[in-house]
């Protein structure tokens, strides 16, 4: 038989839309910062001669 109280105790809510948007934007910002840091690091290095 279905035990409502047991099922309710196992319930885990999903993220709200605002929380999902915030987590996605944070991730995108970190990716952008990583790219900019990589570009800045490349600019600081002297060019290699072949």
C-alpha positions as CSV (number, residue, x, y, z in Angstrom):
1,X,0.0,0.0,0.0
2,X,1.1,3.6,-0.6
3,X,2.5,5.2,2.5
4,X,2.0,9.0,2.0
5,X,4.1,10.0,5.0
6,X,7.1,7.9,3.9
7,X,6.9,9.2,0.3
8,X,6.6,12.8,1.6
9,X,9.7,12.3,3.8
10,X,11.7,11.2,0.7
11,X,10.6,14.2,-1.3
12,X,13.3,16.5,-2.5
13,X,12.2,19.7,-4.2
14,X,13.8,20.7,-7.5
15,X,15.5,24.1,-7.9
16,X,13.2,27.0,-8.5
17,X,13.5,28.8,-11.8
18,X,15.4,31.7,-10.2
19,X,17.9,29.4,-8.6
20,X,18.4,27.5,-11.9
21,X,19.0,30.8,-13.8
22,X,21.5,32.0,-11.1
23,X,23.4,28.8,-11.2
24,X,23.6,28.9,-15.0
25,X,24.7,32.5,-15.1
26,X,27.4,31.8,-12.5
27,X,28.7,28.9,-14.6
28,X,28.8,31.0,-17.7
29,X,30.6,33.9,-16.0
30,X,33.2,31.5,-14.7
31,X,33.7,30.1,-18.2
32,X,34.1,33.6,-19.6
33,X,36.6,34.6,-16.9
34,X,38.6,31.4,-17.6
35,X,38.8,32.3,-21.3
36,X,39.9,35.9,-20.6
37,X,42.6,34.8,-18.1
38,X,43.9,32.4,-20.8
39,X,44.0,35.2,-23.4
40,X,45.7,37.5,-20.9
41,X,48.3,34.9,-20.1
42,X,49.1,34.3,-23.8
43,X,49.5,38.1,-24.3
44,X,52.1,38.3,-21.5
45,X,54.3,35.6,-23.0
46,X,56.9,36.7,-25.5
47,X,56.3,35.3,-29.0
48,X,58.1,32.2,-29.9
49,X,60.5,32.2,-32.8
50,X,60.3,29.3,-35.2
